[in-house]
Amino acid sequence: MTSANYETMGLDELRQYVLVHREDIQAFHVYIDRSKASGRMITIDPNDPQWEENLDRSIKSKISGEANS
């Protein structure tokens, strides 16, 4: 069991922790949940015939949003 406090870590810090401590599955789940909640993750539906176009649109939106920050 780990003594890391995931709630006190920023998202980037948590990402680095997960990369170093790949065996910490709980940290990975917390990172995925927080990434989704912050809008950092792009999800696709492989059953959607337009998934490639949707993915392209999402990526371009993220890029333009970061450029405007």
CHARMM-style PDB file with segment names, atoms N, HN, CA, C and O in Angstrom:
ATOM      1  N   MET     1       0.837  -1.175   0.000  1.00  0.00      PROA
ATOM      2  CA  MET     1       0.000   0.000   0.000  1.00  0.00      PROA
ATOM      3  C   MET     1       0.884   1.241   0.000  1.00  0.00      PROA
ATOM      4  O   MET     1       1.947   1.257   0.621  1.00  0.00      PROA
ATOM      5  N   THR     2       0.450   2.246  -0.679  1.00  0.00      PROA
ATOM      6  HN  THR     2      -0.413   2.233  -1.184  1.00  0.00      PROA
ATOM      7  CA  THR     2       1.242   3.460  -0.792  1.00  0.00      PROA
ATOM      8  C   THR     2       0.779   4.520   0.203  1.00  0.00      PROA
ATOM      9  O   THR     2      -0.368   4.511   0.650  1.00  0.00      PROA
ATOM     10  N   SER     3       1.681   5.422   0.539  1.00  0.00      PROA
ATOM     11  HN  SER     3       2.613   5.429   0.176  1.00  0.00      PROA
ATOM     12  CA  SER     3       1.314   6.510   1.436  1.00  0.00      PROA
ATOM     13  C   SER     3       1.110   7.814   0.665  1.00  0.00      PROA
ATOM     14  O   SER     3       0.957   8.874   1.272  1.00  0.00      PROA
ATOM     15  N   ALA     4       1.105   7.743  -0.657  1.00  0.00      PROA
ATOM     16  HN  ALA     4       1.229   6.882  -1.150  1.00  0.00      PROA
ATOM     17  CA  ALA     4       0.924   8.936  -1.483  1.00  0.00      PROA
ATOM     18  C   ALA     4      -0.491   9.476  -1.328  1.00  0.00      PROA
ATOM     19  O   ALA     4      -1.460   8.719  -1.274  1.00  0.00      PROA
ATOM     20  N   ASN     5      -0.590  10.801  -1.257  1.00  0.00      PROA
ATOM     21  HN  ASN     5       0.198  11.416  -1.300  1.00  0.00      PROA
ATOM     22  CA  ASN     5      -1.885  11.455  -1.152  1.00  0.00      PROA
ATOM     23  C   ASN     5      -2.216  12.050  -2.517  1.00  0.00      PROA
ATOM     24  O   ASN     5      -1.742  13.135  -2.853  1.00  0.00      PROA
ATOM     25  N   TYR     6      -3.018  11.352  -3.295  1.00  0.00      PROA
ATOM     26  HN  TYR     6      -3.403  10.470  -3.022  1.00  0.00      PROA
ATOM     27  CA  TYR     6      -3.326  11.762  -4.664  1.00  0.00      PROA
ATOM     28  C   TYR     6      -4.108  13.069  -4.713  1.00  0.00      PROA
ATOM     29  O   TYR     6      -3.978  13.836  -5.667  1.00  0.00      PROA
ATOM     30  N   GLU     7      -4.914  13.322  -3.692  1.00  0.00      PROA
ATOM     31  HN  GLU     7      -5.019  12.699  -2.918  1.00  0.00      PROA
ATOM     32  CA  GLU     7      -5.765  14.515  -3.691  1.00  0.00      PROA
ATOM     33  C   GLU     7      -4.948  15.802  -3.597  1.00  0.00      PROA
ATOM     34  O   GLU     7      -5.400  16.851  -4.058  1.00  0.00      PROA
ATOM     35  N   THR     8      -3.772  15.739  -3.015  1.00  0.00      PROA
ATOM     36  HN  THR     8      -3.406  14.887  -2.641  1.00  0.00      PROA
ATOM     37  CA  THR     8      -2.949  16.943  -2.887  1.00  0.00      PROA
ATOM     38  C   THR     8      -2.082  17.177  -4.113  1.00  0.00      PROA
ATOM     39  O   THR     8      -1.473  18.239  -4.240  1.00  0.00      PROA
ATOM     40  N   MET     9      -2.014  16.214  -5.011  1.00  0.00      PROA
ATOM     41  HN  MET     9      -2.509  15.351  -4.908  1.00  0.00      PROA
ATOM     42  CA  MET     9      -1.189  16.341  -6.214  1.00  0.00      PROA
ATOM     43  C   MET     9      -1.967  17.044  -7.318  1.00  0.00      PROA
ATOM     44  O   MET     9      -3.159  16.804  -7.511  1.00  0.00      PROA
ATOM     45  N   GLY    10      -1.273  17.907  -8.030  1.00  0.00      PROA
ATOM     46  HN  GLY    10      -0.305  18.101  -7.873  1.00  0.00      PROA
ATOM     47  CA  GLY    10      -1.855  18.478  -9.237  1.00  0.00      PROA
ATOM     48  C   GLY    10      -1.928  17.384 -10.297  1.00  0.00      PROA
ATOM     49  O   GLY    10      -1.318  16.326 -10.146  1.00  0.00      PROA
ATOM     50  N   LEU    11      -2.664  17.637 -11.354  1.00  0.00      PROA
ATOM     51  HN  LEU    11      -3.159  18.496 -11.477  1.00  0.00      PROA
ATOM     52  CA  LEU    11      -2.853  16.608 -12.378  1.00  0.00      PROA
ATOM     53  C   LEU    11      -1.538  16.227 -13.047  1.00  0.00      PROA
ATOM     54  O   LEU    11      -1.288  15.046 -13.287  1.00  0.00      PROA
ATOM     55  N   ASP    12      -0.694  17.210 -13.351  1.00  0.00      PROA
ATOM     56  HN  ASP    12      -0.897  18.169 -13.156  1.00  0.00      PROA
ATOM     57  CA  ASP    12       0.599  16.901 -13.970  1.00  0.00      PROA
ATOM     58  C   ASP    12       1.514  16.143 -13.015  1.00  0.00      PROA
ATOM     59  O   ASP    12       2.240  15.237 -13.426  1.00  0.00      PROA
ATOM     60  N   GLU    13       1.475  16.518 -11.744  1.00  0.00      PROA
ATOM     61  HN  GLU    13       0.886  17.253 -11.410  1.00  0.00      PROA
ATOM     62  CA  GLU    13       2.268  15.810 -10.736  1.00  0.00      PROA
ATOM     63  C   GLU    13       1.776  14.374 -10.579  1.00  0.00      PROA
ATOM     64  O   GLU    13       2.578  13.449 -10.445  1.00  0.00      PROA
ATOM     65  N   LEU    14       0.463  14.191 -10.596  1.00  0.00      PROA
ATOM     66  HN  LEU    14      -0.188  14.942 -10.705  1.00  0.00      PROA
ATOM     67  CA  LEU    14      -0.111  12.846 -10.496  1.00  0.00      PROA
ATOM     68  C   LEU    14       0.281  12.012 -11.703  1.00  0.00      PROA
ATOM     69  O   LEU    14       0.573  10.824 -11.571  1.00  0.00      PROA
ATOM     70  N   ARG    15       0.288  12.629 -12.879  1.00  0.00      PROA
ATOM     71  HN  ARG    15       0.051  13.595 -12.986  1.00  0.00      PROA
ATOM     72  CA  ARG    15       0.707  11.921 -14.100  1.00  0.00      PROA
ATOM     73  C   ARG    15       2.146  11.417 -13.954  1.00  0.00      PROA
ATOM     74  O   ARG    15       2.444  10.266 -14.272  1.00  0.00      PROA
ATOM     75  N   GLN    16       3.023  12.283 -13.475  1.00  0.00      PROA
ATOM     76  HN  GLN    16       2.781  13.218 -13.217  1.00  0.00      PROA
ATOM     77  CA  GLN    16       4.418  11.877 -13.280  1.00  0.00      PROA
ATOM     78  C   GLN    16       4.527  10.753 -12.259  1.00  0.00      PROA
ATOM     79  O   GLN    16       5.317   9.826 -12.431  1.00  0.00      PROA
ATOM     80  N   TYR    17       3.733  10.837 -11.197  1.00  0.00      PROA
ATOM     81  HN  TYR    17       3.090  11.590 -11.057  1.00  0.00      PROA
ATOM     82  CA  TYR    17       3.734   9.785 -10.185  1.00  0.00      PROA
ATOM     83  C   TYR    17       3.327   8.451 -10.803  1.00  0.00      PROA
ATOM     84  O   TYR    17       3.962   7.424 -10.563  1.00  0.00      PROA
ATOM     85  N   VAL    18       2.262   8.478 -11.602  1.00  0.00      PROA
ATOM     86  HN  VAL    18       1.747   9.313 -11.798  1.00  0.00      PROA
ATOM     87  CA  VAL    18       1.764   7.248 -12.232  1.00  0.00      PROA
ATOM     88  C   VAL    18       2.827   6.666 -13.171  1.00  0.00      PROA
ATOM     89  O   VAL    18       3.004   5.449 -13.226  1.00  0.00      PROA
ATOM     90  N   LEU    19       3.525   7.520 -13.899  1.00  0.00      PROA
ATOM     91  HN  LEU    19       3.381   8.509 -13.854  1.00  0.00      PROA
ATOM     92  CA  LEU    19       4.555   7.029 -14.812  1.00  0.00      PROA
ATOM     93  C   LEU    19       5.709   6.360 -14.069  1.00  0.00      PROA
ATOM     94  O   LEU    19       6.291   5.392 -14.557  1.00  0.00      PROA
ATOM     95  N   VAL    20       6.032   6.876 -12.900  1.00  0.00      PROA
ATOM     96  HN  VAL    20       5.560   7.662 -12.503  1.00  0.00      PROA
ATOM     97  CA  VAL    20       7.124   6.296 -12.105  1.00  0.00      PROA
ATOM     98  C   VAL    20       6.662   5.068 -11.322  1.00  0.00      PROA
ATOM     99  O   VAL    20       7.414   4.105 -11.166  1.00  0.00      PROA
ATOM    100  N   HSD    21       5.426   5.107 -10.834  1.00  0.00      PROA
ATOM    101  HN  HSD    21       4.816   5.889 -10.962  1.00  0.00      PROA
ATOM    102  CA  HSD    21       4.877   4.022 -10.000  1.00  0.00      PROA
ATOM    103  C   HSD    21       3.790   3.274 -10.773  1.00  0.00      PROA
ATOM    104  O   HSD    21       2.622   3.291 -10.385  1.00  0.00      PROA
ATOM    105  N   ARG    22       4.172   2.635 -11.842  1.00  0.00      PROA
ATOM    106  HN  ARG    22       5.121   2.621 -12.157  1.00  0.00      PROA
ATOM    107  CA  ARG    22       3.216   1.964 -12.725  1.00  0.00      PROA
ATOM    108  C   ARG    22       2.443   0.838 -12.046  1.00  0.00      PROA
ATOM    109  O   ARG    22       1.388   0.432 -12.533  1.00  0.00      PROA
ATOM    110  N   GLU    23       2.947   0.338 -10.945  1.00  0.00      PROA
ATOM    111  HN  GLU    23       3.804   0.668 -10.549  1.00  0.00      PROA
ATOM    112  CA  GLU    23       2.254  -0.736 -10.233  1.00  0.00      PROA
ATOM    113  C   GLU    23       1.120  -0.209  -9.351  1.00  0.00      PROA
ATOM    114  O   GLU    23       0.315  -0.994  -8.850  1.00  0.00      PROA
ATOM    115  N   ASP    24       1.050   1.100  -9.158  1.00  0.00      PROA
ATOM    116  HN  ASP    24       1.704   1.738  -9.566  1.00  0.00      PROA
ATOM    117  CA  ASP    24       0.031   1.703  -8.300  1.00  0.00      PROA
ATOM    118  C   ASP    24      -1.255   1.908  -9.111  1.00  0.00      PROA
ATOM    119  O   ASP    24      -1.488   2.973  -9.682  1.00  0.00      PROA
ATOM    120  N   ILE    25      -2.066   0.875  -9.141  1.00  0.00      PROA
ATOM    121  HN  ILE    25      -1.877   0.010  -8.677  1.00  0.00      PROA
ATOM    122  CA  ILE    25      -3.295   0.881  -9.939  1.00  0.00      PROA
ATOM    123  C   ILE    25      -4.287   1.920  -9.415  1.00  0.00      PROA
ATOM    124  O   ILE    25      -4.997   2.546 -10.203  1.00  0.00      PROA
ATOM    125  N   GLN    26      -4.341   2.107  -8.124  1.00  0.00      PROA
ATOM    126  HN  GLN    26      -3.765   1.599  -7.484  1.00  0.00      PROA
ATOM    127  CA  GLN    26      -5.254   3.106  -7.559  1.00  0.00      PROA
ATOM    128  C   GLN    26      -4.893   4.501  -8.064  1.00  0.00      PROA
ATOM    129  O   GLN    26      -5.779   5.281  -8.413  1.00  0.00      PROA
ATOM    130  N   ALA    27      -3.612   4.819  -8.103  1.00  0.00      PROA
ATOM    131  HN  ALA    27      -2.892   4.185  -7.819  1.00  0.00      PROA
ATOM    132  CA  ALA    27      -3.167   6.124  -8.610  1.00  0.00      PROA
ATOM    133  C   ALA    27      -3.548   6.275 -10.075  1.00  0.00      PROA
ATOM    134  O   ALA    27      -3.961   7.354 -10.499  1.00  0.00      PROA
ATOM    135  N   PHE    28      -3.414   5.210 -10.848  1.00  0.00      PROA
ATOM    136  HN  PHE    28      -3.078   4.333 -10.503  1.00  0.00      PROA
ATOM    137  CA  PHE    28      -3.782   5.244 -12.263  1.00  0.00      PROA
ATOM    138  C   PHE    28      -5.264   5.564 -12.426  1.00  0.00      PROA
ATOM    139  O   PHE    28      -5.632   6.388 -13.263  1.00  0.00      PROA
ATOM    140  N   HSD    29      -6.106   4.924 -11.641  1.00  0.00      PROA
ATOM    141  HN  HSD    29      -5.807   4.254 -10.961  1.00  0.00      PROA
ATOM    142  CA  HSD    29      -7.546   5.161 -11.726  1.00  0.00      PROA
ATOM    143  C   HSD    29      -7.900   6.603 -11.325  1.00  0.00      PROA
ATOM    144  O   HSD    29      -8.747   7.242 -11.950  1.00  0.00      PROA
ATOM    145  N   VAL    30      -7.246   7.094 -10.288  1.00  0.00      PROA
ATOM    146  HN  VAL    30      -6.558   6.575  -9.781  1.00  0.00      PROA
ATOM    147  CA  VAL    30      -7.484   8.485  -9.871  1.00  0.00      PROA
ATOM    148  C   VAL    30      -7.066   9.430 -10.989  1.00  0.00      PROA
ATOM    149  O   VAL    30      -7.768  10.396 -11.287  1.00  0.00      PROA
ATOM    150  N   TYR    31      -5.921   9.151 -11.607  1.00  0.00      PROA
ATOM    151  HN  TYR    31      -5.351   8.366 -11.365  1.00  0.00      PROA
ATOM    152  CA  TYR    31      -5.440   9.999 -12.705  1.00  0.00      PROA
ATOM    153  C   TYR    31      -6.421   9.995 -13.883  1.00  0.00      PROA
ATOM    154  O   TYR    31      -6.727  11.052 -14.435  1.00  0.00      PROA
ATOM    155  N   ILE    32      -6.906   8.830 -14.264  1.00  0.00      PROA
ATOM    156  HN  ILE    32      -6.657   7.972 -13.815  1.00  0.00      PROA
ATOM    157  CA  ILE    32      -7.852   8.735 -15.385  1.00  0.00      PROA
ATOM    158  C   ILE    32      -9.135   9.493 -15.054  1.00  0.00      PROA
ATOM    159  O   ILE    32      -9.636  10.250 -15.885  1.00  0.00      PROA
ATOM    160  N   ASP    33      -9.668   9.300 -13.862  1.00  0.00      PROA
ATOM    161  HN  ASP    33      -9.261   8.685 -13.186  1.00  0.00      PROA
ATOM    162  CA  ASP    33     -10.894   9.992 -13.463  1.00  0.00      PROA
ATOM    163  C   ASP    33     -10.711  11.502 -13.487  1.00  0.00      PROA
ATOM    164  O   ASP    33     -11.559  12.228 -14.006  1.00  0.00      PROA
ATOM    165  N   ARG    34      -9.609  11.970 -12.928  1.00  0.00      PROA
ATOM    166  HN  ARG    34      -8.920  11.381 -12.506  1.00  0.00      PROA
ATOM    167  CA  ARG    34      -9.368  13.418 -12.895  1.00  0.00      PROA
ATOM    168  C   ARG    34      -9.088  13.975 -14.283  1.00  0.00      PROA
ATOM    169  O   ARG    34      -9.483  15.101 -14.583  1.00  0.00      PROA
ATOM    170  N   SER    35      -8.425  13.219 -15.122  1.00  0.00      PROA
ATOM    171  HN  SER    35      -8.104  12.304 -14.878  1.00  0.00      PROA
ATOM    172  CA  SER    35      -8.163  13.661 -16.497  1.00  0.00      PROA
ATOM    173  C   SER    35      -9.468  13.810 -17.269  1.00  0.00      PROA
ATOM    174  O   SER    35      -9.659  14.785 -17.995  1.00  0.00      PROA
ATOM    175  N   LYS    36     -10.351  12.854 -17.113  1.00  0.00      PROA
ATOM    176  HN  LYS    36     -10.196  12.061 -16.524  1.00  0.00      PROA
ATOM    177  CA  LYS    36     -11.659  12.931 -17.771  1.00  0.00      PROA
ATOM    178  C   LYS    36     -12.438  14.129 -17.266  1.00  0.00      PROA
ATOM    179  O   LYS    36     -13.024  14.871 -18.054  1.00  0.00      PROA
ATOM    180  N   ALA    37     -12.446  14.321 -15.949  1.00  0.00      PROA
ATOM    181  HN  ALA    37     -11.970  13.718 -15.309  1.00  0.00      PROA
ATOM    182  CA  ALA    37     -13.204  15.421 -15.355  1.00  0.00      PROA
ATOM    183  C   ALA    37     -12.672  16.781 -15.796  1.00  0.00      PROA
ATOM    184  O   ALA    37     -13.438  17.739 -15.903  1.00  0.00      PROA
ATOM    185  N   SER    38     -11.377  16.873 -16.050  1.00  0.00      PROA
ATOM    186  HN  SER    38     -10.755  16.095 -15.962  1.00  0.00      PROA
ATOM    187  CA  SER    38     -10.792  18.158 -16.445  1.00  0.00      PROA
ATOM    188  C   SER    38     -10.910  18.411 -17.941  1.00  0.00      PROA
ATOM    189  O   SER    38     -10.583  19.497 -18.419  1.00  0.00      PROA
ATOM    190  N   GLY    39     -11.378  17.406 -18.682  1.00  0.00      PROA
ATOM    191  HN  GLY    39     -11.644  16.524 -18.293  1.00  0.00      PROA
ATOM    192  CA  GLY    39     -11.518  17.571 -20.125  1.00  0.00      PROA
ATOM    193  C   GLY    39     -10.243  17.296 -20.903  1.00  0.00      PROA
ATOM    194  O   GLY    39     -10.166  17.618 -22.089  1.00  0.00      PROA
ATOM    195  N   ARG    40      -9.253  16.713 -20.267  1.00  0.00      PROA
ATOM    196  HN  ARG    40      -9.315  16.452 -19.304  1.00  0.00      PROA
ATOM    197  CA  ARG    40      -7.989  16.422 -20.945  1.00  0.00      PROA
ATOM    198  C   ARG    40      -8.062  15.200 -21.857  1.00  0.00      PROA
ATOM    199  O   ARG    40      -7.278  15.077 -22.798  1.00  0.00      PROA
ATOM    200  N   MET    41      -8.988  14.311 -21.583  1.00  0.00      PROA
ATOM    201  HN  MET    41      -9.625  14.411 -20.819  1.00  0.00      PROA
ATOM    202  CA  MET    41      -9.049  13.071 -22.344  1.00  0.00      PROA
ATOM    203  C   MET    41     -10.023  13.201 -23.499  1.00  0.00      PROA
ATOM    204  O   MET    41     -11.103  13.777 -23.362  1.00  0.00      PROA
ATOM    205  N   ILE    42      -9.632  12.669 -24.616  1.00  0.00      PROA
ATOM    206  HN  ILE    42      -8.755  12.201 -24.728  1.00  0.00      PROA
ATOM    207  CA  ILE    42     -10.495  12.599 -25.787  1.00  0.00      PROA
ATOM    208  C   ILE    42     -10.928  11.146 -25.929  1.00  0.00      PROA
ATOM    209  O   ILE    42     -10.093  10.244 -25.990  1.00  0.00      PROA
ATOM    210  N   THR    43     -12.224  10.928 -25.981  1.00  0.00      PROA
ATOM    211  HN  THR    43     -12.903  11.661 -25.931  1.00  0.00      PROA
ATOM    212  CA  THR    43     -12.720   9.565 -26.147  1.00  0.00      PROA
ATOM    213  C   THR    43     -13.377   9.429 -27.516  1.00  0.00      PROA
ATOM    214  O   THR    43     -13.882  10.396 -28.086  1.00  0.00      PROA
ATOM    215  N   ILE    44     -13.356   8.229 -28.013  1.00  0.00      PROA
ATOM    216  HN  ILE    44     -12.946   7.443 -27.550  1.00  0.00      PROA
ATOM    217  CA  ILE    44     -13.977   7.944 -29.314  1.00  0.00      PROA
ATOM    218  C   ILE    44     -14.907   6.753 -29.181  1.00  0.00      PROA
ATOM    219  O   ILE    44     -14.774   5.927 -28.278  1.00  0.00      PROA
ATOM    220  N   ASP    45     -15.840   6.692 -30.096  1.00  0.00      PROA
ATOM    221  HN  ASP    45     -15.948   7.363 -30.830  1.00  0.00      PROA
ATOM    222  CA  ASP    45     -16.731   5.542 -30.196  1.00  0.00      PROA
ATOM    223  C   ASP    45     -16.371   4.826 -31.494  1.00  0.00      PROA
ATOM    224  O   ASP    45     -16.735   5.296 -32.572  1.00  0.00      PROA
ATOM    225  N   PRO    46     -15.665   3.702 -31.413  1.00  0.00      PROA
ATOM    226  CA  PRO    46     -15.238   3.012 -32.630  1.00  0.00      PROA
ATOM    227  C   PRO    46     -16.399   2.517 -33.490  1.00  0.00      PROA
ATOM    228  O   PRO    46     -16.207   2.168 -34.655  1.00  0.00      PROA
ATOM    229  N   ASN    47     -17.604   2.485 -32.916  1.00  0.00      PROA
ATOM    230  HN  ASN    47     -17.760   2.768 -31.970  1.00  0.00      PROA
ATOM    231  CA  ASN    47     -18.779   2.069 -33.688  1.00  0.00      PROA
ATOM    232  C   ASN    47     -19.392   3.218 -34.481  1.00  0.00      PROA
ATOM    233  O   ASN    47     -20.259   3.001 -35.327  1.00  0.00      PROA
ATOM    234  N   ASP    48     -18.940   4.437 -34.207  1.00  0.00      PROA
ATOM    235  HN  ASP    48     -18.235   4.613 -33.520  1.00  0.00      PROA
ATOM    236  CA  ASP    48     -19.420   5.606 -34.928  1.00  0.00      PROA
ATOM    237  C   ASP    48     -18.685   5.678 -36.265  1.00  0.00      PROA
ATOM    238  O   ASP    48     -17.456   5.737 -36.280  1.00  0.00      PROA
ATOM    239  N   PRO    49     -19.395   5.674 -37.373  1.00  0.00      PROA
ATOM    240  CA  PRO    49     -18.715   5.708 -38.675  1.00  0.00      PROA
ATOM    241  C   PRO    49     -17.919   6.995 -38.901  1.00  0.00      PROA
ATOM    242  O   PRO    49     -17.067   7.048 -39.788  1.00  0.00      PROA
ATOM    243  N   GLN    50     -18.187   8.014 -38.117  1.00  0.00      PROA
ATOM    244  HN  GLN    50     -18.879   7.971 -37.396  1.00  0.00      PROA
ATOM    245  CA  GLN    50     -17.464   9.271 -38.271  1.00  0.00      PROA
ATOM    246  C   GLN    50     -16.458   9.493 -37.131  1.00  0.00      PROA
ATOM    247  O   GLN    50     -16.120  10.634 -36.816  1.00  0.00      PROA
ATOM    248  N   TRP    51     -15.987   8.416 -36.521  1.00  0.00      PROA
ATOM    249  HN  TRP    51     -16.261   7.489 -36.776  1.00  0.00      PROA
ATOM    250  CA  TRP    51     -15.107   8.561 -35.368  1.00  0.00      PROA
ATOM    251  C   TRP    51     -13.821   9.285 -35.717  1.00  0.00      PROA
ATOM    252  O   TRP    51     -13.298  10.036 -34.894  1.00  0.00      PROA
ATOM    253  N   GLU    52     -13.297   9.075 -36.927  1.00  0.00      PROA
ATOM    254  HN  GLU    52     -13.723   8.465 -37.596  1.00  0.00      PROA
ATOM    255  CA  GLU    52     -12.052   9.745 -37.307  1.00  0.00      PROA
ATOM    256  C   GLU    52     -12.250  11.257 -37.422  1.00  0.00      PROA
ATOM    257  O   GLU    52     -11.407  12.032 -36.970  1.00  0.00      PROA
ATOM    258  N   GLU    53     -13.346  11.667 -38.015  1.00  0.00      PROA
ATOM    259  HN  GLU    53     -14.030  11.037 -38.382  1.00  0.00      PROA
ATOM    260  CA  GLU    53     -13.633  13.085 -38.138  1.00  0.00      PROA
ATOM    261  C   GLU    53     -13.856  13.713 -36.766  1.00  0.00      PROA
ATOM    262  O   GLU    53     -13.386  14.818 -36.497  1.00  0.00      PROA
ATOM    263  N   ASN    54     -14.574  13.002 -35.904  1.00  0.00      PROA
ATOM    264  HN  ASN    54     -14.955  12.104 -36.123  1.00  0.00      PROA
ATOM    265  CA  ASN    54     -14.811  13.495 -34.550  1.00  0.00      PROA
ATOM    266  C   ASN    54     -13.507  13.631 -33.761  1.00  0.00      PROA
ATOM    267  O   ASN    54     -13.315  14.604 -33.031  1.00  0.00      PROA
ATOM    268  N   LEU    55     -12.623  12.661 -33.911  1.00  0.00      PROA
ATOM    269  HN  LEU    55     -12.778  11.871 -34.504  1.00  0.00      PROA
ATOM    270  CA  LEU    55     -11.329  12.694 -33.237  1.00  0.00      PROA
ATOM    271  C   LEU    55     -10.506  13.874 -33.735  1.00  0.00      PROA
ATOM    272  O   LEU    55      -9.913  14.609 -32.945  1.00  0.00      PROA
ATOM    273  N   ASP    56     -10.475  14.050 -35.058  1.00  0.00      PROA
ATOM    274  HN  ASP    56     -10.957  13.454 -35.700  1.00  0.00      PROA
ATOM    275  CA  ASP    56      -9.735  15.154 -35.652  1.00  0.00      PROA
ATOM    276  C   ASP    56     -10.266  16.494 -35.134  1.00  0.00      PROA
ATOM    277  O   ASP    56      -9.485  17.382 -34.794  1.00  0.00      PROA
ATOM    278  N   ARG    57     -11.572  16.636 -35.075  1.00  0.00      PROA
ATOM    279  HN  ARG    57     -12.206  15.915 -35.352  1.00  0.00      PROA
ATOM    280  CA  ARG    57     -12.200  17.862 -34.580  1.00  0.00      PROA
ATOM    281  C   ARG    57     -11.843  18.096 -33.114  1.00  0.00      PROA
ATOM    282  O   ARG    57     -11.540  19.223 -32.721  1.00  0.00      PROA
ATOM    283  N   SER    58     -11.878  17.048 -32.311  1.00  0.00      PROA
ATOM    284  HN  SER    58     -12.125  16.133 -32.629  1.00  0.00      PROA
ATOM    285  CA  SER    58     -11.553  17.181 -30.887  1.00  0.00      PROA
ATOM    286  C   SER    58     -10.101  17.594 -30.681  1.00  0.00      PROA
ATOM    287  O   SER    58      -9.805  18.445 -29.842  1.00  0.00      PROA
ATOM    288  N   ILE    59      -9.209  16.999 -31.438  1.00  0.00      PROA
ATOM    289  HN  ILE    59      -9.450  16.308 -32.120  1.00  0.00      PROA
ATOM    290  CA  ILE    59      -7.793  17.339 -31.317  1.00  0.00      PROA
ATOM    291  C   ILE    59      -7.554  18.791 -31.721  1.00  0.00      PROA
ATOM    292  O   ILE    59      -6.851  19.525 -31.027  1.00  0.00      PROA
ATOM    293  N   LYS    60      -8.138  19.200 -32.839  1.00  0.00      PROA
ATOM    294  HN  LYS    60      -8.709  18.603 -33.403  1.00  0.00      PROA
ATOM    295  CA  LYS    60      -7.972  20.579 -33.281  1.00  0.00      PROA
ATOM    296  C   LYS    60      -8.551  21.563 -32.271  1.00  0.00      PROA
ATOM    297  O   LYS    60      -7.992  22.639 -32.060  1.00  0.00      PROA
ATOM    298  N   SER    61      -9.653  21.204 -31.657  1.00  0.00      PROA
ATOM    299  HN  SER    61     -10.108  20.330 -31.828  1.00  0.00      PROA
ATOM    300  CA  SER    61     -10.263  22.053 -30.643  1.00  0.00      PROA
ATOM    301  C   SER    61      -9.342  22.188 -29.427  1.00  0.00      PROA
ATOM    302  O   SER    61      -9.169  23.280 -28.885  1.00  0.00      PROA
ATOM    303  N   LYS    62      -8.761  21.071 -29.010  1.00  0.00      PROA
ATOM    304  HN  LYS    62      -8.902  20.185 -29.450  1.00  0.00      PROA
ATOM    305  CA  LYS    62      -7.843  21.098 -27.858  1.00  0.00      PROA
ATOM    306  C   LYS    62      -6.617  21.943 -28.171  1.00  0.00      PROA
ATOM    307  O   LYS    62      -6.167  22.725 -27.334  1.00  0.00      PROA
ATOM    308  N   ILE    63      -6.080  21.788 -29.370  1.00  0.00      PROA
ATOM    309  HN  ILE    63      -6.446  21.153 -30.051  1.00  0.00      PROA
ATOM    310  CA  ILE    63      -4.894  22.529 -29.763  1.00  0.00      PROA
ATOM    311  C   ILE    63      -5.185  24.029 -29.816  1.00  0.00      PROA
ATOM    312  O   ILE    63      -4.404  24.833 -29.306  1.00  0.00      PROA
ATOM    313  N   SER    64      -6.287  24.400 -30.422  1.00  0.00      PROA
ATOM    314  HN  SER    64      -6.921  23.747 -30.836  1.00  0.00      PROA
ATOM    315  CA  SER    64      -6.613  25.830 -30.523  1.00  0.00      PROA
ATOM    316  C   SER    64      -6.932  26.400 -29.144  1.00  0.00      PROA
ATOM    317  O   SER    64      -6.627  27.563 -28.877  1.00  0.00      PROA
ATOM    318  N   GLY    65      -7.536  25.609 -28.268  1.00  0.00      PROA
ATOM    319  HN  GLY    65      -7.783  24.665 -28.485  1.00  0.00      PROA
ATOM    320  CA  GLY    65      -7.798  26.059 -26.898  1.00  0.00      PROA
ATOM    321  C   GLY    65      -6.535  26.292 -26.120  1.00  0.00      PROA
ATOM    322  O   GLY    65      -6.458  27.244 -25.344  1.00  0.00      PROA
ATOM    323  N   GLU    66      -5.528  25.441 -26.308  1.00  0.00      PROA
ATOM    324  HN  GLU    66      -5.591  24.667 -26.939  1.00  0.00      PROA
ATOM    325  CA  GLU    66      -4.254  25.608 -25.621  1.00  0.00      PROA
ATOM    326  C   GLU    66      -3.500  26.806 -26.165  1.00  0.00      PROA
ATOM    327  O   GLU    66      -2.823  27.508 -25.415  1.00  0.00      PROA
ATOM    328  N   ALA    67      -3.612  27.045 -27.466  1.00  0.00      PROA
ATOM    329  HN  ALA    67      -4.162  26.474 -28.075  1.00  0.00      PROA
ATOM    330  CA  ALA    67      -2.915  28.176 -28.068  1.00  0.00      PROA
ATOM    331  C   ALA    67      -3.497  29.504 -27.585  1.00  0.00      PROA
ATOM    332  O   ALA    67      -2.790  30.510 -27.516  1.00  0.00      PROA
ATOM    333  N   ASN    68      -4.782  29.502 -27.252  1.00  0.00      PROA
ATOM    334  HN  ASN    68      -5.357  28.685 -27.307  1.00  0.00      PROA
ATOM    335  CA  ASN    68      -5.439  30.724 -26.780  1.00  0.00      PROA
ATOM    336  C   ASN    68      -5.279  30.944 -25.287  1.00  0.00      PROA
ATOM    337  O   ASN    68      -5.686  31.984 -24.769  1.00  0.00      PROA
ATOM    338  N   SER    69      -4.694  29.983 -24.589  1.00  0.00      PROA
ATOM    339  HN  SER    69      -4.363  29.138 -25.009  1.00  0.00      PROA
ATOM    340  CA  SER    69      -4.526  30.107 -23.121  1.00  0.00      PROA
ATOM    341  C   SER    69      -3.374  31.020 -22.773  1.00  0.00      PROA
ATOM    342  OT1 SER    69      -3.092  31.236 -21.594  1.00  0.00      PROA
TER     343      SER     69
END
